[in-house]
Amino acid sequence: SGQRAAIQAAKLGKRVAVIERRRVVGGVCVNTGTIPSKTFREAVLHLSGFRERGIYGSSYTVKHDIQIEDLLFRVEHVIRSEIDVIRNQLARNRIELIEATASFVDAHHLALDDGSGDERIIQTSHIVIACGTNATRDSHIMFDGQQIMVSDDILQLKTIPSSMIVIGAGVIGVEYATMFAALGVRVTIVDKRPTLLPFLDHEISAALTYIAQQNRVTMRLGEEVARVAVVEGARSPVEVTLKSGKTLHAETALYAIGRTGATADLKLEQAGIALDNRGRIEVNQHFQTSVPTIYAVGDVIGYPSLASTSLEQGRAAARHAFGERDDEAHGIGLFPYGIYTVPEISTIGSNEDELTAAGTPYEIGKANFREIARGQIIGDQTGMLKLIFQPDTRKILGVHILGEGATELIHVGQAVMALGGTIDYLADAVFNYPTLAECY
């Protein structure tokens, strides 16, 4: 979001600086979050042969005895490439990149600490806060980054564990749980909610739960964690005690109960900006904070906390700051979710439960990948595409996809919905054959 805000402001002819406390650009998205986790997933699926098991059998693998170095080799290559792309974009738009930690002096002055001992003060008319988030940690748990870790630690793992307990079945927790399960790791998911990813369409959530269980993932849903500890010398040293009295053991535990705004060092109170209990900043529809010349974008403002929407938020904030007319429908209103579990999921619009609660009549259409030629070719026997539409107007109300290529496939439905199209377009359109898009 900071990258897009800076480039948009530069395109409008403004003098722009990006202040980044890391030695590398790209933030969490490029260095520890979105890009690394999705690349890690791709390496897992390739090396484990997971995608081809529907054709060649459950014992099929591309590489036996997969090591953590095999997975991280691909991750590090992609991260380096992305960092180079971003640095080049900033340079060619004449954006000054300052490596320092910033904190507010007041609403128009920032103090910069580059570690040299000399503090620098800069003045500016507008500020965009795009500092992102950190993985939430419990102060009562002794994190060591190997036996007990958060998602940011996964790229520092020394070995692939034989067993793992994932505490928190949010998007990040379930993504990593299914990735490690594809590697053959015995995974247990613990979450106090009764269903997996309850914001999804119930049919998609149920299908993901079933597939995960078929891959030997154990679900401990409706359970709360009372204690996490390490038992020295034990074969499975991590001990997780549940409030129900159950005790779980594994080689490692992933603590994934959410993320907290990375705002602790910004001294926002000196600019008159308040935070919520998760360190996040409240903004209006133009991404302005309580101080009109200070904007906040990306994960630090909370929902929806997606890289895709964060990019558009940054662009919209910069345009508003300099008086550019911006339609409210600048891509943030109707957006798809991409969830990179194994198998992946993508969804846009309303699900059945939401429409039922709202009293909106609907019908559904469904295609299973196993009935689509392309699905047979790639060996995806569990994928499905579900359309929800209004019977009278025939307008599409929601699209929900589980399976290979779901995050790409969703954009066909997104385009039709955004342009006010109906299911008649999909019925009459010619799609390439054989493709997964034929599901529509």
N, C-alpha and C positions, 0 to 999 in steps of 0.2 A: 504493500500500500504506500509506503514511503517512496519507493522507487517510482511508482506511477504518478504520485503527487508532484514529485520533483520534476519529472520529464514534462508533465502537462504545464506546470508553471513556466518552465524554460521555453516551451513552444509558444507561450503567450508573451515572450520577450522579457520575462522577469529575471532578475539576478537571484540565483538559487544556490543554497548550500545544503548538503546532506551531512548530518553529524552522526557518525557511527562509532560506537564504543568498541566493537570487535575489530580484529585485524582484517576481517574479510567482510565483503558486502553480502547482501541477500537475506540477512536476518535468520530467524527460525525457519522460515519457509525453505530456504536453500540449504542451510547448514545442518539443521538437526531435525526438522519436521517434515513438511510435505514432500519435497524432492527426495531426500534420503530414504524416507520410509517407503515411498512408491518404487524407488529404484531397488531397494532391499527386497521388496515384494517380487519384482520382476526377476531378480537374480534367484530368489527362492523357487519360483515357479519354473524357471528354465532348468536350473541344476538338479532339482528334485524330480523333474519329468512329470510334475503334477498334471499339467494340461493334457498330456498324452495318455494318462492312465485309463481314460475311458475307452481307448482303442487297444492299447498294448497290455492292459492289466495293472492291478494295484502294485505289483512288484517292480514296475518299470522305473528306471531312474537314468538320468543323463550322466551323473557323476556319483560314484560311491564314496562314502566317507567324506561328505561335504564339510569343509572347515569354515570358520568365521571369516578367514582371509579371502576365501573364494567369493563370499557374498559382498564384503566391503570393497574388493577391488573395483567392482562395477560402480558402487556407490561413490567412491572417491573420484573416479573418472568423471562422472556426471556432475558432481559438485564443482569440480575445477572448471568444467566447461561453462556451467551456469554463472559462476562468479566472473569469469572472463567476459561473458556476454553482457552482464550488468555493468561492469566497469567500463566497457566500451560504450554502452548506451549513455552513461553519465558523462563520459569524456566528450563524446561527439556533440552532446547538447550543452557543453560548457558549464556543467554543474560542478561546483567545487565540493570535493569530498574531504571532510575533516575527520580524522581519526581521533576521537576524544569522547569523554563522558560529559554529557550536558546536564545542567540543572538550571532551574529558573531563578533569576534575580527578581524580575517582575514580569509583567505581561509582554514586554517588548525587549527584554535583555536576557541573554543566556550566558552562564558561566561555563567555560570549557576547560576540562582537565585532561591533558594528554599524557599525564604521568611524568612529565619532566620537572614538576614542581612549580612551574609558572602558570598561573591561571589567566585565561584570556576571556574578555567580555565582548560579546558581539550584540549588535542591535539589529532588529528586523521589524518589518511592518506586520507580517503574518507568520504564524508558526503552525506546522502540522505535526502532531504527536502520533508517531507510528512505531512505537517501541515494542509492540507485541506482548507476548506472555511467556511465563516460565511454568514448567511442570509444577503442580502443587505438591508440597511435601508436608508430612505430618511431623511436628517437632518431637513426638514421642518415638519415632522410628529411626533407627540408626542406618541411614543409607550409606552404602559403600560403593555403589555403581556396578557391582558384579553379582553379589548374592541378593541384595535388596536394591532395586534400582527404579528410576523413573524412565520415561520414554527417551529423554535426552541422552541417557547413558548407553542406549543400545548400540550406538556406533562405536563405543569404547569396549565392548565385550571382548574377552580374550578367547573364549570358547563357546560353542553352542551347547547349552545345557541339555541334559536328558529329560528334565521335568521342570515345569514352570507353573506358578500360581499367579494369575492375573487378577489384581484387586481393582475392580471398577470396570463395568462392561459398557463404557461409553464408546464412541467411535474409535478412539485411539487404542483403547484396551482390546476391543474385539478385532480390530485390524491386525494388531501384533499377535493376538492369540491364534488367529487362523493362519497367519504366516508361519509361526513356529510349529503349529500342528502339521502343516504341509511338509515340514522338514522331518517329521516323525517325533517331535518333542511331545511328551505327555503333558497336556495343558489342562489346568482347572481354572474356570472363571468363577469369581465370587462377586456378587452384586446384590444389593438390597431390593432392587426392583424385581418384579415377578417375571418379566419377559425381557428378551434381548432387544435392545434398540427400540423401545416402545413407540417412538415417534414415526417409525416406518409403517407402511401398510401392513396389517396383521398377517396377511398371507405371505408377504416377503419375509417378515421377521420369523415366522414359523418355519419357512423353508430354509432360511439361514441356520436356524437352531438345529434342525434335523441334519443338515449337511455337516455342520460342525461336529455334531455327536457321532456321525458316521466316520469322521476323521479322528475319533477317540478323544474329543474335547469333553471334559466333564463339566457340567453346569451345576453350580451351587447358587441358584437364584433365590431371592427372598431371604438372603442371609447377610448379616452384618459382621464385620471384623472387629474383634475385641483386642487382639494383640498380635504383633509381628515380631519375631525374634529369631536369632541365629543360635543353633545348638552346635557348639564347637565339636569337631571330630565325627559328627554324624554323617552317614552316607548322603542323606537328603537334609542338609543343615538348616534350611529355612522352615520355621514352624509358624503356621498361621492358626490362631485360635479364634473360632467364631463365637458369637454371643449365644448361639444355640447349644454350645458345649462341644461341638465337633472340633477336631484338631487335624489340620492338613499339613503334609510335609512335601517339600520339593527341593530341587537343587538351587532354584532361584525364584524370586518374586518380582513381578512388575507392578509397581504402584501407579495406577492410572485413574485417579479420581477427578481429573480436570486440570485446568490451568489457571494461573493467577497473573494479573496484569504486571508487567515488568516496570512498575512505576515507582518503586521504593526510593530510588536515588534522584528522582527528578525535582524534588522540592516543589511540588505542584501547589502547595498551600501558599507559596510566595507569589503565585500568579492568581490566586483566588479560585482554584479549581479543586473540587471535592472528589473523593473516590468512594466506591462501594466497598463492601467487606471482602471482595475478591481483587481489590486493587484496580478495578476497571473505571472508565470515565464515561459519564453520561453525555450524550450529544443530541442535537435536534435533527430534523430531517435533512439539513444541509451539512451535517457533521460538525456543527459548531458546538463548542463547550459553553459553559456559563460565561466565558469571556469571548465575545464575538470574533475577535481577531485570532483566536487560538482554536484550531480544529483537531479532532482526533479521529483516526481511521484504523481499520484492521481489527485484529483480535482484541486489542486493548479496550474496545467499546463493547465487546461481547457478541451476542448473536448477530449474524449466523456463523461468524468465525471461520470463513472459508477463504482460501487464497484467491479464488475467482471473484468473489464479491469484494474482497479487500482491495484488489486492483481497481475496481470501478469506484469504490469509495474514495480512494486517493485521488483519482482523476476528478471526481465530482467536487471534492473539497477544494482543490486548486482552482477549478473553474469558478466556483461560487465566490472564493476569496477575492478574485479579481473581476467580478461583475459580469462574467460570461453567462448568458442565458442558458439554462440547463433544464431540459424537460425532466419531470419527476420520473418518467419511465426511462431512466438511463441504464437499463440493464440490471438494476438491483431489485426491482419489484418482483419479477418472475425469473427465478434462478433455479438451476438444478443442484441437487446434492450428489456428490460423488463419494462413495464409501468404498475404500480399497481393501475390503475383506477378501477372503478366498472362499467362494467366488465374489466378484465385485458387485456392487449395488449402485443404482442411480435412480433418483426419483425427482419428479417435479409436479407441482400442483397439489391437489387435495387427495387424501386417501379415503377409504370407505368409512372408517370411524368418524372422521371429521365431517363428512357429508351427511352421515346419519344423524349426528348431533345437531347439525345445522338445519335438519329437515329438508335437505335438498335431494330430490329424486335422481336416481342415476341407474345406468346399466353398465355392465363390464364386458370387455372382450379380452380374450387371453390366447396367447400362442406359446407353446412349449418348444424350446430349442430342439428337442429330440424329434419333433415333427417337421423341422426345417432342414433342408438338405445341408446347408452350411453348418448347422449344429452337429449333424452326423459326421461331416468332414473333419471338424476340429475336435470331436469327441466330447462335446458338452451335453451330457444327458440330463442335467438338472436345471438348466437355465430357463427363464420364462420372461415374457413381456406382457404386462397387464395395462389395458387402457380403460379409463373410467370416463364415461361421457353422459351428457344430458339427453334423455330420450326425445324431448320435443325439439330443442334447437340443434341437437347433434354436435354441439360444441364439446371439445375435449376438456375435461375437468382435472385429469391427472394421468400421469404415465409412471409406471413403476416397473423397474427391470432388475432382475437378478441373473448373473451369468457373465460369461466372457464378453468383453467389449461393451458392457452396460453403460459405462461413462461416456463412450463415444456415441452409442446408439440413442441415448436420451435426447440428443440435440435435434433429431428429426421431429420428435414430438414437441420439443420446446419451440421450434420455429413455427410449427402449425398453430400452437396455442398463442404465441406472441402476435401472430398475424390474424388472429380471430377465425382460424379455419375450423372445419368440421371433419368428422370421420369420413365424409364423402370424398374428401381430397385423398385420404389414405387408401380408400377402396378403389379409386379410379387411377391413382398414380402408378407409373411403371417403375419398379425397383430392379436393380441389377440382380441377376440370378446366377449362382447361388450366393446370397448374402444373409446376414442376420437381420438386416433392415427389412427383409421380406416378412418378418414377424408382424410389421405394421399392417 
